[in-house]
Amino acid sequence: MRAIVLLVTGAALSFGQGGAYSPYWQPPVVKGDALKRLPDGHPDVTGYWAPRFNAAIFEVQNHPVAKTGIAAGKGAIVDPADGMIPYQPEAKAKALDLGTNHMFEEPEAHCYESGVPHSAYQQFAFQITQSPGYFVISFEYAHSYRIIPIDNRKHIAGGVQLFMGDSVGHWEGDTLVIDTTHQNGKTWFDMAGNFTTPNMHVVERITPVDTNNINYEATVEDATIYTRPWKVAGNWGRNLLPNYEQMEFACLEGNQDLQHYIEQTGGGQKKVR
């Protein structure tokens, strides 16, 4: 089991200590002002954000019973209504086996990027920047990023597979719609064995509500392992902490030496830089 410390300027959170996962930081809900606009008229959502997706970071499905390293909690699946992935029987058996017997294969424990839509609700915050023709998300975790053209261009040629896939976007009113293909099937949706394949197709809808809040949903399709498409939803909150900055990220594969990865301060634990 890995040991990772999360810091969001004063909010310290530890994973792996004593074999249990503690809750991760989510930004408080603060109502914002009316949306700001870019010169092209689209919403201006530049800045630092962090996710609010219940306990989906641990398991994207509802998980009312605690598992090793994963406390009981609610996931982020809103369709189907039971909050569960609509697996085909063989795929369901594989996911159960991975979560029960192969947690050492968990991708983020090996410092892999999270993929889509997992990156929308992973630990740590992220920064959004916008420029003419592009929507860019820079994640603190693993220094991963998504450079998304918003001109509705065609996807890259077949045969190329990427951890974060190939994403193409376009605006529908104030909603940014992002179509992602060409993922490599080496990521999981969570820490519980819910795996992916290279056949996965994801459509995200990112809708700013006000200056501090963004609604997010993603529809996942993969006829090779699911009986039907399914959807996750949550929201992103602006990080309003003063002097916030994204930290240099150090991923230590298989690290369990938590006491040397953090230092104690008056306000809690923090990363050693």
Secondary structure, DSSP 8 states (H G I E B T S, - for coil): ---EEEESSS-EEEESGGG-B------------S--B-TTSSB---EEEEEE-TTTTT-SS-B-S-BTTB-SB--SEEESTT----B-HHHHHHHHHHHHH-GGG-GGGGT----TTGGGGSSS-EEEEEETTEEEEEESGGG-EEEEE-S------TT--BSS-EEEEEEETTEEEEEEE-B-S--BSSSSS-B--TT-EEEEEEEEEETTEEEEEEEEE-TTTBSS-EEEEEEEEE---TT---------TT---HHHHEEEETTEEEE--
